[in-house]
Amino acid sequence: MITAGLLMAVTFAAALLAVTLRNVLHAIFGLAVALLGIAGIFITLGSPFVAAMEVLVYVGGISVAMVFAVMLSTVVARQDEGGRRRVWAGLAALGFFAAMALVITRADFGPDSDPSEQAWAVAEIGGDLLTHYNVVFEALSLVLLIAIVGAVAISRREAAASGSARLEPGAIDPDGTGKSDVESEQRGQDA
């Protein structure tokens, strides 16, 4: 019970960091820690397969895709959205939390018939996922593909809008201008 409470506290704290940090990369790391905490909660609930899928799909897939998207774009810090948006976002979150709390408190979670051990076997779950629920895996691959294509499109649009030359892989940026060391030397010779 103490372990589950600790995992819930870590998950909540990391989720709070994910939505409040201004640096997008740090927010993604907060999200990854929150997802790891959720995987730990699944382990305490006796579902190691779901915990492993949580780590593989969400931490290993979605979070890594988000990091790649940030690496491909040039925006790392979020702009200040203003107080009005924060108030509306807070009210929406409180409304959603109140609605979920109402549904959960009114639901009947009484004892149900125990499922057989075979129903939760990894082979059974894997077989169902690859036969009956195959569309889920295809949809997940499309989501990851769209995230990566979107990151590339955003980075190209930002590069075209700024009109600056991008650094080649492995080039040195000595003065932080976004120009390679060769371009900086040419600029120094022209002056």
ZAFI-421913 format. One record per residue (C-alpha): x, y, z; residue number from 1. Coordinates in steps of 0.001 Angstrom, whole numbers, plus 524288, in hexadecimal, padded with zeros to 5 digits. Each point is the difference from the previous one (the first is absolute). Last residue first. Example, Ala and Ser with C-alpha at 12.3 -4.5 7.8 and 13.67 -1.06 7.14 Angstrom:
<zavexs>
<zavex><xx>83566</xx><yy>7FBDC</yy><zz>81BE4</zz><num>2</num></zavex>
<zavex><xx>7FAA6</xx><yy>7F290</yy><zz>80294</zz><num>1</num></zavex>
</zavexs>
This chain:
<zavexs>
<zavex><xx>8865C</xx><yy>8A5E1</yy><zz>75824</zz><num>191</num></zavex>
<zavex><xx>80020</xx><yy>7F5F7</yy><zz>7F500</zz><num>190</num></zavex>
<zavex><xx>80A7A</xx><yy>7F7EC</yy><zz>806C1</zz><num>189</num></zavex>
<zavex><xx>7F803</xx><yy>7FEF4</yy><zz>80C8C</zz><num>188</num></zavex>
<zavex><xx>7F3CB</xx><yy>7FBF9</yy><zz>7F868</zz><num>187</num></zavex>
<zavex><xx>807C2</xx><yy>7F5A0</yy><zz>7F8FD</zz><num>186</num></zavex>
<zavex><xx>80513</xx><yy>7FAFD</yy><zz>80D13</zz><num>185</num></zavex>
<zavex><xx>7F218</xx><yy>7FF7B</yy><zz>8056F</zz><num>184</num></zavex>
<zavex><xx>7FB58</xx><yy>7F8A9</yy><zz>7F3E1</zz><num>183</num></zavex>
<zavex><xx>80AC0</xx><yy>7F5DD</yy><zz>801DD</zz><num>182</num></zavex>
<zavex><xx>7FCDB</xx><yy>7FEA8</yy><zz>80E8C</zz><num>181</num></zavex>
<zavex><xx>7F1C3</xx><yy>7FD0A</yy><zz>7FCE3</zz><num>180</num></zavex>
<zavex><xx>7F54C</xx><yy>80A1A</yy><zz>8015F</zz><num>179</num></zavex>
<zavex><xx>7F54C</xx><yy>7FF14</yy><zz>80A40</zz><num>178</num></zavex>
<zavex><xx>804AF</xx><yy>80C7C</yy><zz>80664</zz><num>177</num></zavex>
<zavex><xx>80579</xx><yy>7F9AA</yy><zz>80C4B</zz><num>176</num></zavex>
<zavex><xx>80DC1</xx><yy>8056B</yy><zz>7FE02</zz><num>175</num></zavex>
<zavex><xx>807AF</xx><yy>7F388</yy><zz>7FDF1</zz><num>174</num></zavex>
<zavex><xx>7F56E</xx><yy>7F777</yy><zz>7F9C7</zz><num>173</num></zavex>
<zavex><xx>807D5</xx><yy>7F3FB</yy><zz>7FC03</zz><num>172</num></zavex>
<zavex><xx>7FAED</xx><yy>7F740</yy><zz>7F537</zz><num>171</num></zavex>
<zavex><xx>7FD9A</xx><yy>7F19A</yy><zz>80313</zz><num>170</num></zavex>
<zavex><xx>7F311</xx><yy>7FF69</yy><zz>7F8D9</zz><num>169</num></zavex>
<zavex><xx>7FEDE</xx><yy>80C05</yy><zz>7F749</zz><num>168</num></zavex>
<zavex><xx>7FB90</xx><yy>80C4F</yy><zz>806B1</zz><num>167</num></zavex>
<zavex><xx>7F411</xx><yy>80690</yy><zz>7FA88</zz><num>166</num></zavex>
<zavex><xx>800B2</xx><yy>80BFF</yy><zz>7F77F</zz><num>165</num></zavex>
<zavex><xx>7F6E0</xx><yy>80AB3</yy><zz>80472</zz><num>164</num></zavex>
<zavex><xx>7F3D7</xx><yy>80430</yy><zz>7F8A9</zz><num>163</num></zavex>
<zavex><xx>7F836</xx><yy>800C8</yy><zz>80CA4</zz><num>162</num></zavex>
<zavex><xx>7F35F</xx><yy>7FBFB</yy><zz>7F95C</zz><num>161</num></zavex>
<zavex><xx>80669</xx><yy>7F50E</yy><zz>7F83B</zz><num>160</num></zavex>
<zavex><xx>80666</xx><yy>7FA5C</yy><zz>80C23</zz><num>159</num></zavex>
<zavex><xx>7F33F</xx><yy>800E2</yy><zz>807AA</zz><num>158</num></zavex>
<zavex><xx>7F896</xx><yy>7F934</yy><zz>7F506</zz><num>157</num></zavex>
<zavex><xx>80A47</xx><yy>7F558</yy><zz>7FF28</zz><num>156</num></zavex>
<zavex><xx>7FFB0</xx><yy>7FDA8</yy><zz>80EB1</zz><num>155</num></zavex>
<zavex><xx>7F12F</xx><yy>7FF83</yy><zz>80029</zz><num>154</num></zavex>
<zavex><xx>7FF75</xx><yy>7F659</yy><zz>7F4B0</zz><num>153</num></zavex>
<zavex><xx>80A47</xx><yy>7F734</yy><zz>80642</zz><num>152</num></zavex>
<zavex><xx>7F8C1</xx><yy>80014</yy><zz>80CF7</zz><num>151</num></zavex>
<zavex><xx>7F326</xx><yy>7FD0C</yy><zz>7F927</zz><num>150</num></zavex>
<zavex><xx>80606</xx><yy>7F48F</yy><zz>7F8AD</zz><num>149</num></zavex>
<zavex><xx>8050E</xx><yy>7FA8A</yy><zz>80CFE</zz><num>148</num></zavex>
<zavex><xx>7F308</xx><yy>8018B</yy><zz>806FE</zz><num>147</num></zavex>
<zavex><xx>7F858</xx><yy>7FAA2</yy><zz>7F457</zz><num>146</num></zavex>
<zavex><xx>8089E</xx><yy>7F3E1</yy><zz>7FFBA</zz><num>145</num></zavex>
<zavex><xx>7FE48</xx><yy>7FDC4</yy><zz>80E92</zz><num>144</num></zavex>
<zavex><xx>7F13B</xx><yy>80144</yy><zz>7FECC</zz><num>143</num></zavex>
<zavex><xx>7FFF8</xx><yy>7F6F7</yy><zz>7F42E</zz><num>142</num></zavex>
<zavex><xx>807A3</xx><yy>7F5AC</yy><zz>8077C</zz><num>141</num></zavex>
<zavex><xx>7F63E</xx><yy>800F0</yy><zz>80B17</zz><num>140</num></zavex>
<zavex><xx>7F48C</xx><yy>7FE71</yy><zz>7F6AF</zz><num>139</num></zavex>
<zavex><xx>8061F</xx><yy>7F3A9</yy><zz>7FA59</zz><num>138</num></zavex>
<zavex><xx>8021C</xx><yy>7FA6C</yy><zz>80D89</zz><num>137</num></zavex>
<zavex><xx>7F1FA</xx><yy>802E8</yy><zz>803E6</zz><num>136</num></zavex>
<zavex><xx>7FAD5</xx><yy>7FA46</yy><zz>7F330</zz><num>135</num></zavex>
<zavex><xx>8058E</xx><yy>7F2B8</yy><zz>803D9</zz><num>134</num></zavex>
<zavex><xx>7F61C</xx><yy>7FE99</yy><zz>80AFF</zz><num>133</num></zavex>
<zavex><xx>7F9C4</xx><yy>7F2E7</yy><zz>7FC98</zz><num>132</num></zavex>
<zavex><xx>80BEC</xx><yy>7F8CC</yy><zz>7FABF</zz><num>131</num></zavex>
<zavex><xx>80CD6</xx><yy>805DF</yy><zz>804A4</zz><num>130</num></zavex>
<zavex><xx>7FAB8</xx><yy>805A5</yy><zz>80CA3</zz><num>129</num></zavex>
<zavex><xx>7F809</xx><yy>7F3CB</yy><zz>802E2</zz><num>128</num></zavex>
<zavex><xx>80BD7</xx><yy>7F728</yy><zz>7FE3E</zz><num>127</num></zavex>
<zavex><xx>8085B</xx><yy>808BF</yy><zz>8087A</zz><num>126</num></zavex>
<zavex><xx>7F5BC</xx><yy>80005</yy><zz>80ACE</zz><num>125</num></zavex>
<zavex><xx>7FECD</xx><yy>7F136</yy><zz>7FFA4</zz><num>124</num></zavex>
<zavex><xx>80EBB</xx><yy>7FDE5</yy><zz>7FFA5</zz><num>123</num></zavex>
<zavex><xx>801C9</xx><yy>80995</yy><zz>80B40</zz><num>122</num></zavex>
<zavex><xx>7F65B</xx><yy>7F885</yy><zz>80876</zz><num>121</num></zavex>
<zavex><xx>7F536</xx><yy>80864</yy><zz>805B7</zz><num>120</num></zavex>
<zavex><xx>7F48C</xx><yy>7F7A8</yy><zz>7FB2B</zz><num>119</num></zavex>
<zavex><xx>80763</xx><yy>7F387</yy><zz>80391</zz><num>118</num></zavex>
<zavex><xx>7FFC9</xx><yy>803A6</yy><zz>80E6D</zz><num>117</num></zavex>
<zavex><xx>7F133</xx><yy>7FF78</yy><zz>7FF7F</zz><num>116</num></zavex>
<zavex><xx>7F870</xx><yy>80C33</yy><zz>8027D</zz><num>115</num></zavex>
<zavex><xx>7FAB9</xx><yy>801CB</yy><zz>80DB9</zz><num>114</num></zavex>
<zavex><xx>7F16F</xx><yy>8029D</yy><zz>8005A</zz><num>113</num></zavex>
<zavex><xx>7FD6D</xx><yy>80DBC</yy><zz>80447</zz><num>112</num></zavex>
<zavex><xx>8018C</xx><yy>80680</yy><zz>80D10</zz><num>111</num></zavex>
<zavex><xx>7F9AD</xx><yy>80D51</yy><zz>800A6</zz><num>110</num></zavex>
<zavex><xx>80519</xx><yy>80B81</yy><zz>7F851</zz><num>109</num></zavex>
<zavex><xx>7F2D4</xx><yy>80697</yy><zz>7FEE1</zz><num>108</num></zavex>
<zavex><xx>801BF</xx><yy>80D54</yy><zz>7F9D9</zz><num>107</num></zavex>
<zavex><xx>7FAC5</xx><yy>80C1F</yy><zz>806DF</zz><num>106</num></zavex>
<zavex><xx>80D24</xx><yy>8042B</yy><zz>8059C</zz><num>105</num></zavex>
<zavex><xx>806EC</xx><yy>7FDB7</yy><zz>7F308</zz><num>104</num></zavex>
<zavex><xx>7F640</xx><yy>807B4</yy><zz>7F7DB</zz><num>103</num></zavex>
<zavex><xx>80001</xx><yy>80B87</yy><zz>80959</zz><num>102</num></zavex>
<zavex><xx>80ED3</xx><yy>80014</yy><zz>800EF</zz><num>101</num></zavex>
<zavex><xx>800DD</xx><yy>7FFB2</yy><zz>7F11F</zz><num>100</num></zavex>
<zavex><xx>7F6C0</xx><yy>80BA2</yy><zz>7FED2</zz><num>99</num></zavex>
<zavex><xx>8074A</xx><yy>80797</yy><zz>80A8B</zz><num>98</num></zavex>
<zavex><xx>80D2C</xx><yy>7FD4B</yy><zz>7F992</zz><num>97</num></zavex>
<zavex><xx>7FAD4</xx><yy>80455</yy><zz>7F2B5</zz><num>96</num></zavex>
<zavex><xx>7FA90</xx><yy>80C81</yy><zz>805E4</zz><num>95</num></zavex>
<zavex><xx>80CB9</xx><yy>80294</yy><zz>80749</zz><num>94</num></zavex>
<zavex><xx>807D8</xx><yy>7FDFE</yy><zz>7F377</zz><num>93</num></zavex>
<zavex><xx>7F6ED</xx><yy>808F4</yy><zz>7F846</zz><num>92</num></zavex>
<zavex><xx>800DF</xx><yy>80A63</yy><zz>80AA0</zz><num>91</num></zavex>
<zavex><xx>80ED5</xx><yy>7FF22</yy><zz>8001C</zz><num>90</num></zavex>
<zavex><xx>800A6</xx><yy>80105</yy><zz>7F12F</zz><num>89</num></zavex>
<zavex><xx>7F6E8</xx><yy>80BBC</yy><zz>80039</zz><num>88</num></zavex>
<zavex><xx>80825</xx><yy>806BB</yy><zz>80A7D</zz><num>87</num></zavex>
<zavex><xx>80CA7</xx><yy>7FCDB</yy><zz>7F8ED</zz><num>86</num></zavex>
<zavex><xx>7FAA2</xx><yy>8055C</yy><zz>7F350</zz><num>85</num></zavex>
<zavex><xx>7FC41</xx><yy>80CD0</yy><zz>8068F</zz><num>84</num></zavex>
<zavex><xx>80D07</xx><yy>8018D</yy><zz>806E2</zz><num>83</num></zavex>
<zavex><xx>8086E</xx><yy>80132</yy><zz>7F3FF</zz><num>82</num></zavex>
<zavex><xx>805B3</xx><yy>7F5D4</yy><zz>7F6D4</zz><num>81</num></zavex>
<zavex><xx>80E0F</xx><yy>802BD</yy><zz>803AD</zz><num>80</num></zavex>
<zavex><xx>807C6</xx><yy>7FA1A</yy><zz>7F4E0</zz><num>79</num></zavex>
<zavex><xx>804F2</xx><yy>7F227</yy><zz>80178</zz><num>78</num></zavex>
<zavex><xx>80E79</xx><yy>7FD17</yy><zz>80000</zz><num>77</num></zavex>
<zavex><xx>805F5</xx><yy>7F645</yy><zz>7F672</zz><num>76</num></zavex>
<zavex><xx>7FC10</xx><yy>80575</yy><zz>7F2D4</zz><num>75</num></zavex>
<zavex><xx>8098B</xx><yy>7FC64</yy><zz>7F52F</zz><num>74</num></zavex>
<zavex><xx>7F96E</xx><yy>7F3A9</yy><zz>7FB66</zz><num>73</num></zavex>
<zavex><xx>806CB</xx><yy>7F359</yy><zz>7FC88</zz><num>72</num></zavex>
<zavex><xx>804FF</xx><yy>7FD90</yy><zz>80DCB</zz><num>71</num></zavex>
<zavex><xx>7F289</xx><yy>802D9</yy><zz>80589</zz><num>70</num></zavex>
<zavex><xx>7F9E2</xx><yy>7F60D</yy><zz>7F6D3</zz><num>69</num></zavex>
<zavex><xx>80A8A</xx><yy>7F620</yy><zz>80377</zz><num>68</num></zavex>
<zavex><xx>7FCEF</xx><yy>801E4</yy><zz>80E76</zz><num>67</num></zavex>
<zavex><xx>7F186</xx><yy>7FE2B</yy><zz>7FD0F</zz><num>66</num></zavex>
<zavex><xx>802DB</xx><yy>7F35F</yy><zz>7F8AC</zz><num>65</num></zavex>
<zavex><xx>807DF</xx><yy>7FB53</yy><zz>80BB9</zz><num>64</num></zavex>
<zavex><xx>7F4A3</xx><yy>802FD</yy><zz>80908</zz><num>63</num></zavex>
<zavex><xx>7F63E</xx><yy>7F8FE</yy><zz>7F72C</zz><num>62</num></zavex>
<zavex><xx>807ED</xx><yy>7F3C6</yy><zz>7FDB2</zz><num>61</num></zavex>
<zavex><xx>8084A</xx><yy>7FBCE</yy><zz>80B7D</zz><num>60</num></zavex>
<zavex><xx>7F83D</xx><yy>806C3</yy><zz>80AAA</zz><num>59</num></zavex>
<zavex><xx>7F2AA</xx><yy>7FDAE</yy><zz>7F9E7</zz><num>58</num></zavex>
<zavex><xx>8013E</xx><yy>7F352</yy><zz>7F87C</zz><num>57</num></zavex>
<zavex><xx>80ACA</xx><yy>7F88B</yy><zz>806DB</zz><num>56</num></zavex>
<zavex><xx>7FDF4</xx><yy>80508</yy><zz>80DD8</zz><num>55</num></zavex>
<zavex><xx>7F136</xx><yy>7FEF0</yy><zz>7FFB3</zz><num>54</num></zavex>
<zavex><xx>800FE</xx><yy>7F2CE</yy><zz>7F92F</zz><num>53</num></zavex>
<zavex><xx>80898</xx><yy>7FB1D</yy><zz>80B1E</zz><num>52</num></zavex>
<zavex><xx>7F660</xx><yy>8050E</yy><zz>80A1B</zz><num>51</num></zavex>
<zavex><xx>7F4AF</xx><yy>7F988</yy><zz>7F8B0</zz><num>50</num></zavex>
<zavex><xx>80785</xx><yy>7F328</yy><zz>80060</zz><num>49</num></zavex>
<zavex><xx>8038A</xx><yy>801A0</yy><zz>80E58</zz><num>48</num></zavex>
<zavex><xx>7F1CE</xx><yy>800D0</yy><zz>80469</zz><num>47</num></zavex>
<zavex><xx>7FF81</xx><yy>7FD50</yy><zz>80E81</zz><num>46</num></zavex>
<zavex><xx>7FACB</xx><yy>80D09</yy><zz>804B8</zz><num>45</num></zavex>
<zavex><xx>80D7B</xx><yy>8035D</yy><zz>80545</zz><num>44</num></zavex>
<zavex><xx>80576</xx><yy>7FDDE</yy><zz>7F25C</zz><num>43</num></zavex>
<zavex><xx>7F591</xx><yy>808C7</yy><zz>7FA0A</zz><num>42</num></zavex>
<zavex><xx>803CC</xx><yy>80A90</yy><zz>809BD</zz><num>41</num></zavex>
<zavex><xx>80E2B</xx><yy>7FEC2</yy><zz>7FBA3</zz><num>40</num></zavex>
<zavex><xx>7FBBD</xx><yy>801D6</yy><zz>7F1E3</zz><num>39</num></zavex>
<zavex><xx>7F8B2</xx><yy>80C42</yy><zz>8043F</zz><num>38</num></zavex>
<zavex><xx>80C76</xx><yy>804EE</yy><zz>8065B</zz><num>37</num></zavex>
<zavex><xx>8076C</xx><yy>7FD7B</yy><zz>7F360</zz><num>36</num></zavex>
<zavex><xx>7F5B0</xx><yy>8080B</yy><zz>7F8EB</zz><num>35</num></zavex>
<zavex><xx>801F4</xx><yy>80B28</yy><zz>809A0</zz><num>34</num></zavex>
<zavex><xx>80EBF</xx><yy>7FF1A</yy><zz>7FE23</zz><num>33</num></zavex>
<zavex><xx>7FE2D</xx><yy>800C3</yy><zz>7F138</zz><num>32</num></zavex>
<zavex><xx>7F6DD</xx><yy>80BAA</yy><zz>8016D</zz><num>31</num></zavex>
<zavex><xx>80A07</xx><yy>80721</yy><zz>8084F</zz><num>30</num></zavex>
<zavex><xx>80A41</xx><yy>7FD1B</yy><zz>7F59D</zz><num>29</num></zavex>
<zavex><xx>7F6D7</xx><yy>805CC</yy><zz>7F5D1</zz><num>28</num></zavex>
<zavex><xx>7FE44</xx><yy>80C1F</yy><zz>8087D</zz><num>27</num></zavex>
<zavex><xx>80ECC</xx><yy>8016A</yy><zz>800E2</zz><num>26</num></zavex>
<zavex><xx>800C5</xx><yy>7FFC8</yy><zz>7F123</zz><num>25</num></zavex>
<zavex><xx>7F514</xx><yy>80A01</yy><zz>7FEE5</zz><num>24</num></zavex>
<zavex><xx>806B4</xx><yy>809C6</yy><zz>80901</zz><num>23</num></zavex>
<zavex><xx>7F538</xx><yy>807DB</yy><zz>80693</zz><num>22</num></zavex>
<zavex><xx>7FD0E</xx><yy>7F5DE</yy><zz>80A70</zz><num>21</num></zavex>
<zavex><xx>7F1E5</xx><yy>7FFF5</yy><zz>804CF</zz><num>20</num></zavex>
<zavex><xx>7F95F</xx><yy>7F4C8</yy><zz>7F8D2</zz><num>19</num></zavex>
<zavex><xx>80ABF</xx><yy>7F5CA</yy><zz>800F3</zz><num>18</num></zavex>
<zavex><xx>803BB</xx><yy>80468</yy><zz>80DBD</zz><num>17</num></zavex>
<zavex><xx>7F232</xx><yy>7FD1A</yy><zz>804BA</zz><num>16</num></zavex>
<zavex><xx>800A1</xx><yy>7F2C6</yy><zz>7F95C</zz><num>15</num></zavex>
<zavex><xx>80CE0</xx><yy>7FD52</yy><zz>806FD</zz><num>14</num></zavex>
<zavex><xx>7FA1F</xx><yy>803A9</yy><zz>80D2F</zz><num>13</num></zavex>
<zavex><xx>7F3DB</xx><yy>7F7B5</yy><zz>7FDA0</zz><num>12</num></zavex>
<zavex><xx>807D9</xx><yy>7F42C</yy><zz>7FBB1</zz><num>11</num></zavex>
<zavex><xx>80974</xx><yy>8013E</yy><zz>80B65</zz><num>10</num></zavex>
<zavex><xx>7F4AE</xx><yy>80123</yy><zz>8099E</zz><num>9</num></zavex>
<zavex><xx>7F8F4</xx><yy>7F472</yy><zz>7F9C9</zz><num>8</num></zavex>
<zavex><xx>80C71</xx><yy>7F7D5</yy><zz>80094</zz><num>7</num></zavex>
<zavex><xx>801AE</xx><yy>80357</yy><zz>80E61</zz><num>6</num></zavex>
<zavex><xx>7F1F0</xx><yy>7FC5A</yy><zz>802D8</zz><num>5</num></zavex>
<zavex><xx>8017B</xx><yy>7F323</yy><zz>7F8BA</zz><num>4</num></zavex>
<zavex><xx>80C76</xx><yy>7FCE0</yy><zz>80781</zz><num>3</num></zavex>
<zavex><xx>7F98D</xx><yy>80338</yy><zz>80D02</zz><num>2</num></zavex>
<zavex><xx>7F4C8</xx><yy>7F6A4</yy><zz>7FCF3</zz><num>1</num></zavex>
</zavexs>
